[in-house]
Amino acid sequence: MACTTNKGLKRGLRLIDCFNYHESLKWIFLVPNLQHRLSFYSSTSRIFISSNILYKGRNKITSIPRVLPQDTRSNFRILCKPSLYSTAFVKPCAYIDLMVKSKSSIMKMQDNLEGFLTSELPFHPKLIRGQLKNGLRYCILQHKRHPNRFEAHLEVHVGPVHEEDDEQGLAHMTEHVLLDCDSFFQLPGPDSGKAAYTSFNQTVYHITSQTILEHFNEDLPDEDLVPYVLNYLNEIAFKPKIRASYLEKQRDIVLSELQMGDAIDHRIELQAAFGKSNKRSSAMLKNRRPDHPIRPLLTIYHNWSLPKCNIDDQRPPVQIFQHNLIHNFSFHICSKIPLNKLKTYGDLRNFVMKQIYLSILDFRINAKYESSNSSSRIMELNHWDFGQFGCACTSLAMASEPRDWETTIKMAFHEVRRLKELGINYEELTIHKDAIVKDNTILRRVLDNTSSHDAVKFIMYNDTLGHTTMEQREADESLAAVATTITLEEVNSIGAQLLEFVSDFGKPSAPVPTTIMACAPSTCEVNGELIKFTINRSEIEFAMKQGLEEVVHAEPEIEIPTELISSSELQELWLERQPTFIPPISSKPNVMKLHDKGTDTTQLRLSNGISVNYKISKNEGEEGVIRVIIDGGRARESSDLKGAIVVGVQTLFEGGCVGNFTKEQVKLFCLKNMIDYSLESTEEFISVELSFTTRENGMQAAFQLLHMLLEQSVWLEDAFDRARQLHFSKFQSNLKSLEQSTTRKMMLDMLGGDERFVKPTQISLQNLTLQSVKDAVLNQFRGNNMEVSIVGDFCEEDIDSFIIHYLGTVKATRNFKIEVPQYNPIKYGASTSHMQSQSQVYLKDTKERSYACVAGLTPNMWGFTIDGKHYLKSKFIEGPSLHNKLRGHPLFFGITMEYLTYILDSIIGANINASSLSYEATFNTRLFDKLNLGWYMISITSTPSKVHESVDVCKKVLKGFRHHMFSEGYCMVEDFSMVRRVMLSRHEDEIKSNAYWLNLLCHMQPSSLPRKDISCFKDLASLYEVVNMEDIFFCIRSVKS
């Protein structure tokens, strides 16, 4: 395979070699399972090839590299400079002592700190770079995640930033037209895909495909697909076919996409980033005559330039953007500074110090907001490299209810100044530095475990910014090495300098902010009345200065707990409650531990009623995840306490206290031990999820936190106020969103006005009290109502010990007189049997936009319909075949629905796109586990003049698929083999993640779901293989449409 692919790569590159390049081209590829190393590099564009390979390109393309002889290839590597016009040298490995540094070599370098900090970071030893004769640069990286697959990215340095006034929208239009060319549709192989996107200064076309197409016919040789894909990208790079028919077909689609991007949240983002609306003008595209566009399209395709850091010396005025669809007040202040490339250990050290300082400030401000009981919801402080602007950006952003906008600004500016004046302390430095070293999100800690697409984008990002891409082990060692040299004084100094544009705002010597933007509603509600919301620049600037002028006081340091429950406290609970293991629900009476060797999964049950499932997995090294499922959820809310569960769970999360520890202490404990946790409520369940590292007692810390959350959660009145206010805000924002308000109307119509499946209203929220939401939640927090699932890289002895000690000592039942209520019946709307009910939602906006939904009911995850019957009842005659046997498998319906969703989503999208009616129409499903229902929803974004026609097309496709499964234009039988390959590939990829196994483990032991047991997992691959069109036909027959 390797030899064939290398030859195929060379054949494909020869196709490109004979064409002249343009400096705007950049290539990236990802290819699996190439065993031989190709040693070449480029000066302006790149390709990445990997063994599960990664190619990446920068700006150009040109000739065929010569592969080094087999006997010498392994003795050479490439030493290259990542600058845009750098050159490459091939040298024997013996001379490249800085490319791969061992831990011992780094330690020796640290003895000479100055020399160490000026040393270059080690290049990824498997990342191969080269340049073709025509100038195209490429990179090649082995990527093991996807066998026999590769991904190719062609990056063109052309985007809206390069458009002239009369060319606005053409870069985006070019992307659509080139992707629509004839040859680009004829991708080889049954499992190939293509896509493209346009960002501020670039356009990227990418293809995913098999590396080798295996023919089962012995007379046909296996086919190397790499040269085919290179040829398709060659069409885009050097022989673009732009025809008038393509333009007219894509014009309405592009306009529809632009209108979809005109959602109010996107408009706020644009205002914050640029201080103005999107540069791509829909008016220009609407008015351009059919005989005009081809020349300008070609012109913009070849006119490009890399962005430069243009920093204005004059402070811009505060800009205010008000709109009737905005609900919350938000404020953004941003400063641009020159880009610092990560090339040396000193560069990395400076970057880490900035992140430490910002992390501490972010923690302090958010902690102060929460303790002040204000309505501030969001406080973000970021520093990132902005490739499209050719600079780095530091931003301070905040959001609150309109009434609290002054307090929000004052608090943020005061805390920034306080941090500059007093600095951070040593304990803060230590905990945040350790957190960054452990997590290592800066350098993408698990590059080899990411998807091919993400791996390519990661390297593309690094190359655009001029950063060095390192191998994971080297990155970890480099980060740990620079962390040991960081001092408190240097962090305070570099952090204060970074935030001077805020802390010294208004002073002549202060750095000039790039953007100061406030976004606010046009009206707001006060005491039940809608009044005009007024705000001006002078008021905002006055609030900023007030925050900076307030007296700065040192605050007491927060004591960081080393443990949340001591060994002596745990021992007392052990003696009091005497926890033991009892037989799992599905096991024999004398079996205390049910283990399946095939899937390496284990089932346990504790004497307090808590059921536990776990799987030991090495897929994500030294990582683990826990999910607690508490049966009930919003479906058990009573009619007089609508929203009690969702507000109660949010109250717990807002309070964040456990036992005698404050929320700040709990957050620092989690930060120190690398724990992320969340509390959520759905229609059926309350869930607690924790992700943790298994290093340095991280798993024990996670179990301590889980024990305290279940045993000693604290309910606070101010947390309840914040939680209720948050849902007030969500409801109001929901009504002002075209997409969310339309979906809400659809759900209420379909489910008979049942509020449990939508956001609670203001009236419902006003009826709630702290005691009512506490009772509603704790009434579900019962041992025999909980199931815990755990997946991670741990040993059996440790996990069993933590389970019995920390989960076994949770109190068995709450002392409540109220029994757990049953689900209240769901009232189905009149439109659940046929597509006969239509309704419309109108929102006043300054731009024309339209959004539509088509929805209907489906059976639940296990195939049970709203009347409690199984969808396969009496439809199949049982027989001895494997297919008939698997049709009765508990997971068969859910997997068949995955097929149906994928097929209908593809067909609807293709029909809508072919009709030029809409940019996007998607088909999605939501299947419940315990409730006997689910639903599908078709979401359509179109222009107001074409939205009704788009809806009709979607309904026609759905009806046609139901009655004419095998008709031309819907789903050809021969296409199904490709669908099966996609589904199997997706399954094989997802099964390598902890999250996927966690979803499989959940609901294995509840008595209410008897169909799912430990044996279900053994047949997963077989289920994906046996599903056929007949099964999908019966599946669609069960869908109410």
KOLVODO-862619 format. One record per residue (C-alpha): residue in three letters; x, z, y. Coordinates in steps of 0.5 Angstrom, whole numbers, plus 500, padded with zeros to 3 digits. Each point is the difference from the previous one (the first is absolute). Layout:
BEGIN
ALAXZY...
This chain:
BEGIN
MET500500500ALA506502505CYS503493499THR494496501THR498504506ASN507499503LYS499493499GLY493499503LEU503504506LYS505495501ARG495494499GLY496503505LEU505501505ARG503493499LEU493498503ILE501504506ASP507498501CYS499493502PHE496502506ASN502502507TYR499507502HIS496503506GLU503507502SER493503500LEU500500492LYS501506496TRP499501492ILE499506496PHE499499492LEU498505495VAL502498493PRO500504493ASN505500494LEU506496503GLN506502496HIS505496504ARG502502507LEU500494505SER505502505PHE499497507TYR498502507SER497497506SER501500508THR493499502SER495501494ARG500503494ILE497500493PHE500506495ILE500499493SER500506495SER499501492ASN493501501ILE503497506LEU500500508TYR501495505LYS500501507GLY502495506ARG501501507ASN500494504LYS502493497ILE500496494THR505495497SER505498494ILE501502493PRO505506498ARG504499495VAL500505494LEU506503499PRO503499493GLN497505495ASP507503498THR501502508ARG493501502SER500507498ASN507501504PHE498498507ARG495503505ILE498498507LEU502504506CYS496498506LYS498502507PRO493500501SER500497507LEU496494502TYR506495500SER505504495THR504497495ALA501502493PHE506501495VAL501500493LYS505505498PRO502503493CYS496507499ALA507504500TYR501498507ILE493503502ASP501507500LEU494502505MET495496497VAL498505494LYS502507502SER500506495LYS498507502SER507502500SER502494504ILE495502506MET503508499LYS507498501MET498495507GLN496506502ASP507504501ASN501495506LEU493501503GLU502495506GLY502495495PHE494501495LEU495499506THR503493502SER501498492GLU495495498LEU494501496PRO500497493PHE497494499HIS495499494PRO505498494LYS494496497LEU498496506ILE503493500ARG500496507GLY502493501GLN499494504LEU498493499LYS504494503ASN494499505GLY500507503LEU495503496ARG502507498TYR497504493CYS501507497ILE499501493LEU498507497GLN499502493HIS493503499LYS498503494ARG492502501HIS497494498PRO503496494ASN499492500ARG498500507PHE503498507GLU498500507ALA502495505HIS499502508LEU502494505GLU500504507VAL500495506HIS502504507VAL494497504GLY494504502PRO496501506VAL506503504HIS503493500GLU493496503GLU499497507ASP494501504ASP497494497GLU502502493GLN497506499GLY497501493LEU504494497ALA505504496HIS494504496MET497493499THR506497498GLU501505494HIS493498498VAL501493500LEU506500496LEU497504495ASP495495499CYS504494499ASP499496493SER506502497PHE500507501PHE493501496GLN503497494LEU504506498PRO503500493GLY498505494PRO494504499ASP502506504SER502497506GLY498503507LYS502498508ALA498503506ALA503500507TYR500505507THR502499507SER502506504PHE503501507ASN506496499GLN500497493THR496496495VAL501501492TYR498496494HIS500503494ILE499498492THR500505494SER501496493GLN502501493THR507498500ILE500497493LEU493496498GLU500501492HIS496495496PHE497502494ASN500493497GLU507499497ASP500493502LEU501502507PRO506504503ASP499506504GLU500498508ASP504503505LEU496501506VAL505502505PRO502492503TYR492499500VAL499506505LEU507498504ASN497493501TYR493503503LEU504504505ASN504494501GLU494496502ILE499506505ALA507500503PHE502493500LYS494495499PRO493504503LYS494495499ILE496502506ARG493495500ALA494500505SER496502494TYR504507498LEU499502508GLU493499500LYS499504494GLN504505502ARG498501507ASP493504499ILE504504494VAL505502505LEU495502506SER497504495GLU506504498LEU501501507GLN493503501MET501504494GLY507503504ASP496501506ALA497507497ILE500505505ASP506504496HIS504494500ARG499499508ILE502507501GLU506499496LEU502493504GLN499504507ALA505506497ALA505495498PHE500495505GLY495502506LYS496494499SER495496495ASN503496495LYS504494502ARG497495495SER494497504SER494498496ALA498496506MET506495500LEU498499493LYS493499501ASN501495506ARG506496497ARG498493498PRO501497493ASP505495502HIS504505504PRO503505495ILE505497496ARG506499505PRO499507502LEU500503493LEU507496499THR503502506ILE498508499TYR503499493HIS507498503ASN500504506TRP502507498SER505506503LEU501507497PRO497505505LYS504504504CYS500507503ASN497499507ILE500507503ASP497501507ASP503504505GLN493501504ARG495505497PRO493497498PRO494503503VAL495504496GLN496495497ILE492502498PHE496496495GLN493502499HIS495497496ASN493502497LEU502499493ILE506505501HIS498508498ASN506504500PHE505500506SER507498498PHE506500504HIS507496499ILE507501503CYS505496497SER508498502LYS504495498ILE508501498PRO505495498LEU500499492ASN505504496LYS502496494LEU501505494LYS507497498THR504506500TYR500507497GLY500502508ASP494496501LEU496503494ARG502507502ASN497499507PHE493497498VAL499506495MET502505506LYS494496504GLN495500494ILE502508499TYR498501508LEU494496500SER498503493ILE500507503LEU497498507ASP494497496PHE499506496ARG500505506ILE495496504ASN495499494ALA501507498LYS498502508TYR494495500GLU497504494SER501507502SER497498507ASN494498497SER499494504SER497493498SER507497500ARG500496493ILE506496500MET507501503GLU506495498LEU507500502ASN504494497HIS506497501TRP501493496ASP504493501PHE496495502GLY503493498GLN495496503PHE502503507GLY507500498CYS500508502ALA499507498CYS493503502THR499508501SER492501501LEU496506501ALA493499499MET494505500ALA492500499SER495504501GLU492501502PRO499497507ARG499507503ASP507503498TRP504494502GLU504504506THR501506495THR503495495ILE505497505LYS502506503MET502504493ALA504494497PHE504499507HIS501507500GLU502501493VAL505494501ARG503504506ARG501506496LEU503497495LYS505497504GLU501506504LEU501505494GLY502496495ILE498500492ASN503506496TYR504500494GLU495502495GLU496494503LEU506495499THR501502493ILE493499497HIS499494504LYS507497498ASP499502493ALA493497500ILE503493502VAL506500495LYS495502494ASP495495502ASN504494503THR494496502ILE505497505LEU504496495ARG494499495ARG502504495VAL497497494LEU502492502ASP500498493ASN493503498THR497497506SER496493499SER504494501HIS496498506ASP502507503ALA507499498VAL501494503LYS497502507PHE504506500ILE506496500MET497495505TYR499506504ASN507502500ASP503494501THR496498506LEU502507503GLY508499498HIS499506495THR504501494THR496499494MET503505495GLU499502492GLN496506499ARG505504497GLU505499506ALA495501505ASP498507497GLU507501500SER501498507LEU495503503ALA502507497ALA507499502VAL498499508ALA495506499THR506504499THR503498506ILE494501505THR500506505LEU495504504GLU503498506GLU500493499VAL493499498ASN498504506SER504495504ILE498494497GLY493502500ALA499502507GLN503494502LEU495496496LEU494503503GLU502500507PHE495495502VAL495505499SER504507501ASP502497507PHE495496502GLY499499507LYS508501502PRO504495503SER505500494ALA495500494PRO500494496VAL494495501PRO494500495THR498493498THR493502499ILE495505503MET493499497ALA494504500CYS494497496ALA493503501PRO493499499SER495498506THR495505498CYS500507497GLU495505498VAL499506504ASN495505497GLY496495497GLU500495506LEU504494500ILE504499507LYS506496503PHE507502498THR504500506ILE508500500ASN505497505ARG508500500SER501505505GLU496505495ILE504498494GLU507501504PHE498506502ALA499503493MET506497498LYS504504506GLN496506499GLY502501492LEU507499503GLU500505505GLU497506496VAL505506499VAL504499493HIS500506496ALA503501493GLU495501494PRO501504494GLU503497494ILE496498494GLU502504494ILE501495494PRO497503494THR505499494GLU494501495LEU492500501ILE499505494SER505505498SER502501492SER497507501GLU494498503LEU499494494GLN502506495GLU494504503LEU495494499TRP503499493LEU499507498GLU493500503ARG497493498GLN504499493PRO500492500THR500497494PHE500492497ILE493499497PRO498493496PRO499494504ILE493498501SER502494495SER504503495LYS499504494PRO498508500ASN507502498VAL504495504MET503503507LYS504494502LEU498492499HIS506496500ASP499492499LYS507497499GLY498493501THR499501507ASP504507501THR494503503THR498508499GLN493503501LEU500508501ARG494505502LEU501506503SER496507499ASN497499507GLY497494498ILE505495504SER501494496VAL507497500ASN503493499TYR507498501LYS505494498ILE508501500SER502493504LYS507498502ASN497494504GLU501504506GLY507504499GLU499507503GLU493499503GLY493503497VAL493500503ILE494505498ARG493498501VAL495506500ILE493497499ILE494505501ASP493497498GLY495499505GLY501497507ARG496498505ALA494498495ARG499507499GLU498501507SER493503501SER496496505ASP500506505LEU508500500LYS502493501GLY507499501ALA502507497ILE505498495VAL504495505VAL500505505GLY502506496VAL506496497GLN502498507THR499507502LEU505503494PHE505494502GLU500502508GLY501507499GLY506499495CYS501508499VAL500503493GLY501507498ASN504503506PHE503494502THR499496506LYS499493500GLU506499504GLN504504494VAL496496495LYS502493503LEU508502501PHE499503492CYS498493498LEU505496505LYS506505497ASN498498493MET498493501ILE492501498ASP495495503TYR493503499SER493498502LEU492502499GLU495495499SER493499499THR496494497GLU493499498GLU501503493PHE506505500ILE505504504SER507499499VAL507503502GLU506496499LEU507502500SER506496500PHE507503499THR507499498THR502503493ARG507502503GLU502507503ASN494504497GLY495495504MET495500494GLN500507500ALA499500508ALA494495499PHE497504494GLN500507505LEU497496505LEU494497496HIS499507497MET499503507LEU496494502LEU495502494GLU501507501GLN501503507SER498494505VAL498503507TRP494498503LEU500500508GLU495499505ASP505496505ALA501495494PHE493499499ASP499498507ARG506495500ALA497497493ARG493499503GLN502497506LEU505496496HIS494497496PHE496500507SER505495502LYS500496494PHE493499500GLN500498507SER506495499ASN496497494LEU494498504LYS505497505SER503496495LEU497493498GLU503500493GLN498508499SER493500503THR498493496THR503504493ARG496506502LYS494496501MET500497494MET502506496LEU494504503ASP495494498MET503499493LEU500507498GLY493502504GLY503504506ASP504505495GLU505503505ARG505502495PHE503493499VAL502499508LYS502505505PRO496506502THR496499507GLN501505506ILE493503498SER502502493LEU507502503GLN497505505ASN496503494LEU506502497THR504507500LEU506503498GLN497504494SER495494498VAL506495499LYS504506497ASP495502495ALA499492498VAL507499499LEU502507496ASN493499496GLN504494497PHE507503499ARG499503493GLY505500494ASN495496496ASN499495505MET507498501GLU505495497VAL507500501SER504494499ILE508499500VAL505495500GLY507500501ASP507500498PHE500507497CYS501504493GLU495503496GLU503507500ASP499500508ILE494497501ASP496504494SER503507503PHE498498507ILE493498498ILE499507496HIS503504506TYR497497506LEU494496498GLY498505494THR500506505VAL495497505LYS493504500ALA495497494THR494500505ARG498502507ASN495505500PHE494496503LYS493501498ILE499493502GLU501495494VAL503493501PRO494496502GLN499493496TYR500494504ASN494498504PRO497493498ILE502494504LYS495496503TYR501493499GLY498495506ALA495495499SER506494500THR503503494SER497495495HIS500493504MET504497506GLN494501505SER501505505GLN504498506SER502504506GLN504499506VAL505505504TYR501498508LEU506503504LYS501499507ASP507497501THR505496504LYS502495495GLU495496495ARG501503493SER496500493TYR500503494ALA496500494CYS499504493VAL496498494ALA499505495GLY497502494LEU500506494THR504499494PRO501505494ASN505506500MET507500497TRP497501493GLY495494501PHE494505501THR494497504ILE496504505ASP495501495GLY505503496LYS500494495HIS507497497TYR501493503LEU502498493LYS494503496SER497495495LYS504494503PHE505500495ILE500500492GLU505505497GLY505496496PRO507502496SER504495506LEU505504504HIS496497506ASN493503498LYS504507499LEU503500507ARG493498503GLY498507499HIS507503503PRO498505505LEU505496505PHE497493498PHE495499506GLY505503505ILE505495498THR495494500MET498502507GLU507499502TYR500493497LEU493499504THR503503506TYR506495500ILE496494498LEU495501505ASP505502506SER504493498ILE494496500ILE496503506GLY507499504ALA501493498ASN493498502ILE500503506ASN507497502ALA498493498SER494500504SER504503506LEU495505502SER504506500TYR507503499GLU498505495ALA495502495THR501505495PHE497503494ASN501507498THR497505495ARG499508500LEU498503493PHE498507500ASP502504494LYS495505499LEU494497504ASN496494497LEU502495505GLY505496504TRP500495505TYR503493502MET501498507ILE502493503SER503501507ILE500494504THR504499507SER497494503THR498497507PRO494502503SER497493499LYS502499493VAL499507497HIS493498497GLU503494497SER506504497VAL495505497ASP496495497VAL506497497CYS502507497LYS493501497LYS500493497VAL506501497LEU498506497LYS494497497GLY503494498PHE505504496ARG495504497HIS496494497HIS505495500MET506503497PHE504494498SER498495505GLU505496504GLY501504507TYR499507497CYS505502494MET503495495VAL501503493GLU507497500ASP502504507PHE498507496SER507500496MET503500507VAL495506502ARG502504494ARG508499501VAL498503507MET497506498LEU505501494SER505500505ARG497504505HIS499505494GLU507500498ASP502501507GLU496506502ILE501504493LYS507501502SER497505506ASN498507500ALA494498504TYR498496495TRP500505494LEU497505504ASN494496501LEU500499493LEU501507498CYS494502505HIS493502497MET503500493GLN497507498PRO494501504SER494501495SER496496505LEU504494498PRO500500493ARG502493499LYS507500503ASP506504495ILE507499499SER499494495CYS498496506PHE507498503LYS502497493ASP496494501LEU501498507ALA504494499SER495498494LEU494501505TYR504495505GLU501495495VAL493500497VAL496499506ASN497493500MET495496504GLU494502496ASP502508501ILE500498508PHE493496499PHE497507498CYS503504505ILE498496506ARG493500497SER500507500VAL501500508LYS494500505SER500494504
